[in-house]
Amino acid sequence: MEIDAWVWWLIGAVGLGIPLVITAMPEFGMFSAGAVAGAVTAALGGGVVAQVLVFVVVSVALVAVVRPYAARQRGASPGSATGIDALKGRQAVVLERVDGRGGRIKLAGEVWSARAYDERAAFDPGQQVDVVEIDGATAVVM
């Protein structure tokens, strides 16, 4: 029983897909796509040299084009914080007196417990404060 070349290429594509899932390195996915292109070439009757050449060209092209694009997209918005990090640096309004022991503020439309960054400082209701950090469920303000 002889296995066709395109089946070997598909086995290789799956083999390259496994480390992609385990390591989350997108390069393995690009090589896997190259192996699928090699399988298509083999299924269409291309020789071994054509299969390997298609694999190499598709893999290198994907790495050369997709990887820099993905890196630019990943680094394009370093300032767009999410979650708790997005609240740091925002302004809030004091609802109940805030001092070193506690208090309440309105931050991003929600009521938060808060405490003053400087334990000697105190802020009265209606004052605007800046959020320095979030400590658990408490906003640290100044």
N, C-alpha and C positions, 0 to 999 in steps of 0.2 A: 504494500500500500504506500503510494507516494503522495506526499502532501504538496499541494500547489504553493508556489512562491508567495502569492497574495495572502494565503493563510498565515504563513510565517511572519509577513509584515504586520498583519493584524494582531498576532500574538505579541510581536514586538511593541506595537502601539499600546496594547493593554499593559505590557510589562513596564513601559515608560509612564503609563498613567498611574500606576500604583505609587511610585515615589512622589508623584505630584500630589496625591491625596495625603500621603503621610507627612511630607516635608513642607507642603504648601509653596514649593518653588515653581513658579510658572514656566520656567525653562523646560521642565520635563513635559509639560503640556504642549509646548511648541515642538519638541522632538517627537512627541506622540502624534501630533498632526502631520509631521513630516513622514512618519512611518505609515500613516493612513494614505498619504499621497503616493508613497512607494507601493502600497498594496493596490491602489487604483491603477498605477502604471503597470504592475505585474498582471492584473486582471485584463488590461487592454492589450496584453501581449508584448510589452516592452521587455527588452533583455535585462540581464543582471546589471550591466553598466548603467543603463537608463534608469533602472529602479533606484540604484544607489545615488545617482546624480540628482534625481528628483527629490529623494529624501534629504540630501545635503542642502540643495538649493532652497527647498521649502523651509527646512529647519533654520537655516542661517537667515533667510529673509524674515521669518517670524521673529527671531531673536533680535535682528537688527532694527526692525520697524516697531514691533509691539512693545518690547522691553523699554526703550527710551520713552515712548508715549505713556506707558503705565507709570514710569518713574516721574514724568512731568505731572501727570494727573495726581499722583500721590502727594507730591510736593507743592502743587499749585495753590492749595489753600491751607497753609500751616496755621494761619490765624483763626480759622474757623473751628473754635472749640465747641465741644458738645457736652451735655450733661452738666455735672457740677463745675467743670472747668469753664463753661460758658458763663457762669454766674460771677466768677472772680472778676473784680474790676468794675462791676456794675454799681449803679447807685440804687439806694433803697430809701424808703421813708420810715421813720421811727413811728411806731404805733403806741408802744408802751416804753417808758424810760429804759434806756439801754446803758448798762454800766459793766463793770468787770465781772459781775455775778450773773447777769442775764438781762432779758428784755424781749421785746417783739418788734419786728420790722415787716414791711411789705416789700417783697423782692420778686420781681418778674410776675406780678399779679397774684402772688401767694404770700400767706403769712408764715414767717419763719421765726424761730427762736434765734436770739442773737446775743452776743456779748461784745464788749469793747475790746479792741486789740490792746490798748493801754488800760490796765486795770484801774488807773486813777481817773480816766476820762468818763464822762457821762453825757448822754444825748437825750434831749427831751422830745416828746411827741411833736411830730410835724417837721423835725429837722431832717435834712438829707445826709446820708452817710454813704461811704464807699465800702464795698465788700472786699476785704483783703483775702480771705480764704473761707473755705467751708470745712468745718470740723464736725464730722458726723452729720447730725441734722441741725447744727448750729452755725449760723453765719457769723464770722468774726469781722467786725466793722471798725472803721475809724472815721 
